Amino acid sequence: MTDDLNECMAGKKVVCSKPPGFATIRSMNHSGRRADMTLNNHAGVIRVGIAGLGTVGRDVAAALNGRIHGVALSAVSARNVEAARDWLREAGLDVPVVGIDQLEPHCDVVIECAPSALMRRLAEPVLRAGKKLVVLSSGAMLDNMDLIELADLHGAQIIVPTGALLGLDAVKAAAEGRIESVKMVSRKPVEGFRGAPFLVANGIDIEGIDVPKRLFSGKAREAATGFPANLNVAISLSLAGIGVDQTQLEIWADPTIQRNTHTITVVSDSASFSMTIENIPTSNPKTGRITAQSVLAVLRQMTAPMRVGT
């Protein structure tokens, strides 16, 4: 983990006040100490809000229409309010569309599927209220590490799903010992890189290539502004392991593949392992289907009688 993250998390005990009508959930924080997390107890149902109704937001919202026991959609926010209302009506979901900074009163858990520039507007009210924030734009955490301390102060929790990656439980376990190196190689079809700031700024043309082309090689932090669509997976891996300045990243445009592919290689004092995932894309070629399913798995764990995995 990064030094900033370690400083924010090490040795801190998170305690929430428990106002009337709230159920207490006992959980373990990073240091292994018990922390009280609170969820509004409306007949035992966890109220979920979604910030952003793009590809992932819509998939998650549709799945919350009775698919997960004890979890229900309670509100959404979207840039185009009328379009959001129309979609909700067609999907048979009767929930309000509110401003992104007004989701918190409606929810116990908020899922961030919005542009990363809106992170603070969304996060601060949720964390100050001691609630859970599920963050998909993990890359936005680079410039907002103080949100971890804010969550700690108010007994809230920031949850970063595995998303389009795999094996973060193994990386986290290895980080309890000593990790020597972490490297990720990301390959996407050419259309997955159209408009990437790094290509525009450097005048790199990848249209018409017929063999794989390496676009970037360096530290995960260095890819922050150049490849925002690739950044989230790299930052999630970095947060689970040894940080953005130690995690090595390669990015390839590959006209020979149809799926977004990520290979993680880790060397540690407890295990060495390499894993590859090939994500089937959604209608948005930059996003894999498994991302929304990863969010649903997180929500299902919140009410499940048994939890499998770290």
C-alpha positions in Angstrom: 0.0 0.0 0.0 1.1 3.6 -0.5 2.7 5.5 2.4 -0.3 7.9 2.3 -2.7 5.0 2.6 -0.7 3.3 5.4 -0.6 6.6 7.3 -4.4 7.0 6.9 -5.3 3.5 7.9 -2.6 2.1 10.3 -3.8 1.4 13.8 -7.0 3.4 13.6 -10.2 2.2 15.2 -13.4 3.3 13.4 -16.4 3.8 15.7 -19.9 5.1 14.6 -22.5 6.5 16.8 -25.7 4.4 16.7 -28.8 6.6 16.5 -32.3 5.1 17.1 -33.5 2.8 14.3 -30.1 1.8 13.1 -28.8 -1.8 13.0 -25.1 -2.4 14.0 -22.9 -4.5 11.8 -19.6 -5.6 13.3 -16.7 -5.6 10.8 -12.9 -5.8 10.8 -10.9 -2.8 9.8 -7.4 -3.0 8.1 -5.6 -3.3 11.4 -7.8 -6.2 12.5 -9.7 -4.3 15.1 -13.4 -4.4 15.3 -15.3 -1.4 14.0 -19.0 -0.5 14.3 -20.6 0.1 10.9 -24.2 1.3 10.8 -26.8 0.8 8.2 -30.3 2.3 8.3 -32.7 -0.5 9.2 -35.8 -0.1 7.1 -37.3 -3.6 7.6 -33.8 -5.0 7.3 -33.3 -3.7 3.8 -30.1 -1.9 2.8 -30.9 1.2 0.7 -28.6 1.6 -2.3 -28.0 4.8 -4.3 -26.2 4.9 -7.7 -24.3 8.0 -8.8 -24.3 7.8 -12.6 -26.5 5.8 -15.0 -24.0 4.9 -17.7 -23.3 1.3 -18.7 -22.3 0.0 -15.3 -24.8 2.1 -13.4 -27.7 0.9 -15.4 -26.6 -2.8 -15.2 -26.4 -2.5 -11.4 -29.7 -0.7 -11.1 -31.5 -3.2 -13.2 -30.1 -6.1 -11.1 -31.3 -4.5 -7.9 -34.9 -4.9 -8.9 -35.4 -7.8 -6.5 -32.4 -9.8 -7.5 -30.4 -9.5 -4.2 -32.2 -10.3 -1.0 -32.1 -7.5 1.6 -30.8 -4.9 -0.8 -32.9 -2.4 -2.7 -32.3 0.6 -5.0 -33.5 3.8 -3.3 -32.2 6.7 -5.5 -30.0 7.6 -8.4 -28.3 10.7 -9.8 -27.6 11.4 -13.4 -26.4 14.2 -15.6 -29.5 14.0 -17.8 -32.4 13.9 -15.3 -35.2 13.4 -17.8 -33.3 10.6 -19.6 -32.7 8.9 -16.3 -36.4 9.1 -15.3 -37.4 7.7 -18.7 -35.0 4.8 -18.3 -36.1 4.1 -14.7 -39.7 4.1 -15.9 -38.9 1.6 -18.7 -37.0 -0.6 -16.2 -39.8 -0.6 -13.7 -37.8 1.2 -11.1 -39.7 3.7 -9.0 -37.0 5.7 -7.3 -36.1 9.5 -7.3 -33.5 11.1 -9.4 -31.5 13.6 -7.2 -28.4 15.7 -7.3 -25.1 13.8 -6.8 -24.5 15.6 -3.5 -28.0 14.8 -2.4 -27.9 11.0 -2.6 -26.7 10.5 1.0 -30.1 11.0 2.9 -31.8 8.4 0.7 -29.2 5.7 1.1 -27.1 3.5 3.3 -24.7 2.5 0.6 -23.8 4.7 -2.4 -22.2 3.3 -5.6 -20.0 5.7 -7.5 -20.4 5.2 -11.3 -19.9 8.8 -12.1 -17.1 10.8 -13.7 -14.1 10.9 -11.4 -14.2 14.7 -11.3 -17.3 14.5 -9.2 -15.8 12.2 -6.6 -15.6 14.8 -3.8 -19.1 16.1 -4.3 -20.4 12.6 -3.9 -18.1 11.2 -1.3 -18.0 13.9 1.4 -21.7 13.9 2.4 -21.7 10.0 2.3 -18.6 9.7 4.5 -19.5 12.4 6.9 -22.8 10.5 7.5 -20.8 7.4 8.4 -22.1 5.4 5.5 -20.5 3.1 2.8 -19.2 4.4 -0.5 -18.4 1.8 -3.3 -15.9 3.5 -5.6 -15.4 2.3 -9.2 -13.2 5.3 -10.2 -10.4 4.2 -7.9 -8.0 6.3 -9.9 -9.7 9.4 -8.5 -8.4 8.3 -5.0 -4.9 9.5 -6.1 -5.9 13.1 -5.7 -8.3 12.5 -2.8 -6.4 10.3 -0.3 -7.7 12.5 2.5 -11.1 10.9 2.0 -9.8 7.8 3.7 -9.1 9.8 6.9 -12.5 11.4 6.6 -14.1 7.9 6.4 -12.1 6.9 9.4 -13.1 10.0 11.4 -16.8 9.3 10.9 -16.9 5.6 11.0 -17.6 5.3 7.3 -16.1 2.9 4.8 -14.7 3.2 1.2 -15.0 0.0 -0.7 -13.1 -0.6 -3.9 -14.5 -3.6 -5.8 -12.2 -5.9 -7.7 -14.0 -4.7 -10.9 -12.4 -5.7 -14.2 -9.4 -7.3 -12.4 -8.9 -10.6 -10.6 -6.9 -11.8 -7.7 -6.9 -8.8 -5.5 -7.5 -11.1 -2.5 -4.2 -12.8 -3.2 -2.4 -9.5 -3.6 -3.8 -8.2 -0.3 -2.7 -11.4 1.4 0.8 -11.1 0.0 0.9 -7.5 1.2 0.6 -8.7 4.8 4.2 -10.0 4.2 6.7 -8.5 1.8 6.0 -8.0 -1.9 9.0 -7.7 -4.1 7.3 -6.7 -7.3 3.9 -6.2 -9.0 3.5 -5.8 -12.7 0.3 -5.5 -14.8 0.1 -5.7 -18.6 -3.1 -4.4 -20.1 -4.1 -5.1 -23.6 -7.2 -3.7 -25.3 -8.6 -3.6 -28.9 -7.7 -0.4 -30.7 -11.2 1.1 -30.2 -10.6 0.9 -26.4 -8.0 3.7 -26.7 -9.7 6.2 -29.0 -9.4 9.6 -27.5 -6.9 8.6 -24.8 -5.2 11.9 -23.7 -1.7 10.3 -23.9 -2.2 9.5 -27.6 -3.6 12.9 -28.4 -0.9 14.8 -26.5 1.9 12.7 -28.2 0.4 12.6 -31.7 0.2 8.8 -31.6 -2.0 7.3 -34.3 -3.1 3.7 -33.8 -5.8 3.5 -36.4 -5.0 0.8 -39.0 -2.2 -1.0 -37.0 -2.2 -4.7 -37.7 0.2 -5.9 -34.9 0.2 -5.1 -31.2 1.7 -1.8 -30.2 3.0 -0.9 -26.8 1.7 2.6 -25.8 3.1 2.9 -22.3 5.6 1.4 -19.9 6.3 2.8 -16.5 4.8 3.4 -13.0 1.1 3.2 -12.5 1.1 6.8 -11.2 2.6 8.0 -14.5 -0.4 6.7 -16.4 -2.8 8.7 -14.3 -3.5 11.5 -16.8 -2.7 9.8 -20.0 -4.9 6.7 -19.8 -7.8 7.5 -17.4 -9.9 4.6 -18.9 -7.1 2.2 -17.9 -6.2 3.8 -14.7 -8.8 2.4 -12.4 -7.6 -1.2 -12.7 -4.0 -0.2 -12.2 -4.8 1.9 -9.1 -7.0 -0.8 -7.5 -4.1 -3.2 -7.9 -1.7 -0.6 -6.5 -3.9 0.0 -3.4 -4.1 -3.7 -2.8 -0.4 -4.2 -3.1 2.7 -1.9 -2.9 1.4 1.4 -4.2 1.3 3.5 -7.4 5.0 4.3 -7.4 6.1 0.6 -7.2 3.5 -1.0 -9.4 4.7 -1.4 -13.0 2.3 -1.0 -15.8 2.4 -1.8 -19.5 -0.4 -0.7 -21.9 -0.8 -2.2 -25.3 -3.2 -1.6 -28.2 -3.8 -5.0 -29.8 -5.8 -5.3 -33.0 -5.6 -9.1 -32.7 -7.9 -9.4 -29.7 -11.6 -8.6 -29.0 -11.5 -8.6 -25.2 -9.9 -6.3 -22.7 -7.1 -8.3 -21.1 -5.1 -7.8 -17.9 -2.2 -9.9 -16.7 -1.0 -9.5 -13.2 2.4 -10.9 -12.0 3.4 -10.7 -8.3 6.5 -11.9 -6.6 6.4 -11.9 -2.8 7.9 -13.7 0.2 4.8 -15.9 0.6 3.9 -16.7 -3.0 4.7 -15.9 -6.6 1.7 -15.8 -9.0 0.5 -14.7 -12.4 -3.1 -14.3 -13.5 -4.8 -13.2 -16.6 -8.4 -12.1 -17.2 -10.1 -11.6 -20.5 -13.1 -9.3 -20.1 -16.1 -9.5 -22.4 -16.9 -5.9 -23.2 -20.3 -4.3 -22.8 -21.8 -2.0 -25.4 -19.0 0.4 -24.2 -15.8 -1.1 -25.5 -13.9 0.4 -22.6 -15.9 -1.4 -20.0 -16.2 -5.1 -19.3 -19.4 -6.9 -18.2 -17.8 -8.2 -15.1 -17.4 -4.7 -13.6 -21.1 -4.4 -12.8 -21.2 -8.0 -11.6 -18.3 -7.2 -9.2 -20.4 -4.5 -7.6 -23.3 -6.9 -7.2 -21.0 -9.4 -5.5 -20.0 -6.7 -3.0 -23.6 -5.8 -2.3 -24.5 -9.5 -1.9 -21.8 -9.9 0.7 -23.3 -7.3 2.8 -26.3 -9.4 3.7 -25.0 -12.9 3.0 -24.8 -15.3 6.0 -21.4 -16.6 4.8 -18.6 -14.7 3.0 -16.1 -16.5 0.8 -12.7 -14.8 0.0 -10.6 -12.2 1.7 
